[in-house]
Amino acid sequence: MSGQPIHIVGGGLAGCEAAWQAAESGASVVLHEMRPLVATAAHQTELLAELVCSNSFRADDWAHNAVGLLHEEMRRLGSLIMACADRAQTPAGGALAVDRDAFATAVTGAITNHPRITLAREEVAYPPADWANVIIATGPLTSPALAEAILARTGEDALAFFDAIAPIVNVDSIDMGVAWKQSRYDKAGPGGDGADYINCPLDRAGYDAFIDALLAGPKTEFKAWEEAPYFEACLPIEVMAERGRETPRHGPMKPVGLTNPHNPTVKPYAVVQLRQDNALGTLWNMVGFQTKLKHGAQTEIFRMIPGLEHAVFARLGGIHRNTFLNSPRLLDGALRLKIDPRLRFAGQVTGVEGYVESAAIGLLAGRMATAEAFGCPFTPPPFTTALGALLNHVTGGGLAGVGQSFQPMNINYGLLPPLEEPPSAGGAKRGGRGERGRMRKYALSLRALRDIDAWRGAEVLAA
Ligand SMILES: Cc1cc2nc3c(=O)[nH]c(=O)nc-3n(C[C@H](O)[C@H](O)[C@H](O)COP(=O)(O)OP(=O)(O)OC[C@H]3O[C@@H](n4cnc5c(N)ncnc54)[C@H](O)[C@@H]3O)c2cc1C
């Protein structure tokens, strides 16, 4: 290995995973994190890997869900982020949700105690010329100084857009004489018991009045960014309502798979769900209720929801900026900046969406940087794996031509190449469309896990 450490800028989900992967492979790492010296618009602590909004890593079902598959691949590759998430798990039906403080504390402890990682609390305005092997993992809230420096060198326009945070409610203030606990379809999942969500029912008149209030409520406006697109996975609830009065009822407010025990013969017209946000179970977040409503209006409007009439909000919703690179144009297949290949990018700034996806790109970047430090070739995981498919999306393999517009994306089965053979014809014929879809996902997942195991094995042999 060259005498130089790998410098990683940004101690978020991606930077911590990259640091861990590199250090565990024998490389020396310096991790540079600017908090608490320089704040971001969303982080509230000085912990590494802080989750800025939802406490969910989404579905944990590797057999039928693409993000669950990504979880499993990462676990098999010794992911720090997944190990800490598993340890900090809170009940959430089929999802992997975590106690955010326990999770970030565990990651911070693992990083600071690692003998080959040095943590430097400082802002990096631009990596100095004598840093030969650098990973930039500064996330959607990259400090303005660094963002401007990158823009000045690339000449590319980075895209900025709104991103919204959902409110969190004190559980004691929820009226359980009106609300009830149940997971959709009573699904228990790996960490839950089938009753992991608090549900608040709305009838038709209540729903209509609520939508009217959402549409009329005063919003925070950012004139300079008005043309910017929203982060689709985190669309504000009032923006959903603007797209159509019934849209929230087909999204986060859908009433399916739930029976109100206070009124079992009447199906609610819509439902607001809250999910446990901390291990103590004292705080619950309003699922899918990211918002850019002004704070005063949020309190007034969300108290219209039956069961939340006296809600005490531990945190109200908010709105923030998100920045990402035009990666297919700027980065090579190993995530390096084409015009300055000593700089490699990782995490959400590369144009993936979400905690898990950001950590996944961190995992790959950490291994790539280590291979480079030891002068070894690096073969990326095949596109048939969730990790390989995500990398392919970021580095442009998924686009017909790099001239096309690049949009950030969550992992999904659509990014994986189709199966060589459709799943078992007999079973597919017997089942309906839904069943065939499940079988296809299962077959894609099995292929991915077979291929990630083979790739991992080859990596070990090459080392
Ligand atoms: C408001 C908001 C809400 C979101 N909600 C969700 C959600 O609900 N679910 C979800 O999956 N994803 C959500 N996201 C996306 C989420 O932020 C990312 O998925 C994830 O945190 C990205 O990981 P990362 O490591 O790339 O960046 P981050 O986790 O943001 O880490 C980047 C780190 O770099 C540091 N940094 C920045 N610039 C510098 C610099 N110049 N020098 C040194 N350090 C620097 C920052 O302080 C930060 O610690 C949200 C994002 C925002 C902004």
The ligand as a Gaussian input file, in Angstrom:
#p B3LYP/6-31G(d) Opt

LIG

0 1
 C      -34.253000      16.937000       4.618000
 C      -33.904000      15.580000       4.139000
 C      -34.760000      14.516000       4.404000
 C      -34.430000      13.221000       3.965000
 N      -35.249000      12.194000       4.258000
 C      -34.885000      10.916000       3.957000
 C      -35.671000       9.809000       4.383000
 O      -36.678000       9.963000       5.026000
 N      -35.255000       8.563000       4.051000
 C      -34.123000       8.344000       3.352000
 O      -33.793000       7.175000       3.107000
 N      -33.358000       9.388000       2.925000
 C      -33.727000      10.660000       3.217000
 N      -32.973000      11.728000       2.811000
 C      -31.783000      11.471000       2.081000
 C      -30.679000      11.195000       3.102000
 O      -30.103000      12.387000       3.531000
 C      -29.659000      10.370000       2.457000
 O      -30.257000       9.208000       1.973000
 C      -28.481000       9.971000       3.315000
 O      -28.324000      10.662000       4.510000
 C      -27.335000      10.248000       2.418000
 O      -26.191000       9.738000       2.994000
 P      -24.820000      10.451000       2.633000
 O      -23.784000       9.757000       3.424000
 O      -24.658000      10.533000       1.173000
 O      -25.009000      11.945000       3.171000
 P      -25.218000      12.432000       4.683000
 O      -25.778000      11.353000       5.509000
 O      -25.945000      13.719000       4.602000
 O      -23.728000      12.690000       5.177000
 C      -22.939000      13.691000       4.620000
 C      -22.029000      14.226000       5.700000
 O      -21.062000      15.087000       5.118000
 C      -20.858000      16.192000       5.970000
 N      -20.301000      17.280000       5.131000
 C      -20.931000      17.983000       4.162000
 N      -20.058000      18.811000       3.548000
 C      -18.844000      18.628000       4.146000
 C      -17.551000      19.190000       3.954000
 N      -17.309000      20.098000       3.002000
 N      -16.535000      18.777000       4.751000
 C      -16.750000      17.839000       5.728000
 N      -17.972000      17.283000       5.959000
 C      -19.001000      17.660000       5.157000
 C      -22.221000      16.441000       6.574000
 O      -22.134000      17.134000       7.786000
 C      -22.755000      15.022000       6.751000
 O      -22.462000      14.497000       8.005000
 C      -33.261000      13.023000       3.225000
 C      -32.417000      14.100000       2.947000
 C      -32.733000      15.364000       3.399000
 C      -31.811000      16.495000       3.089000

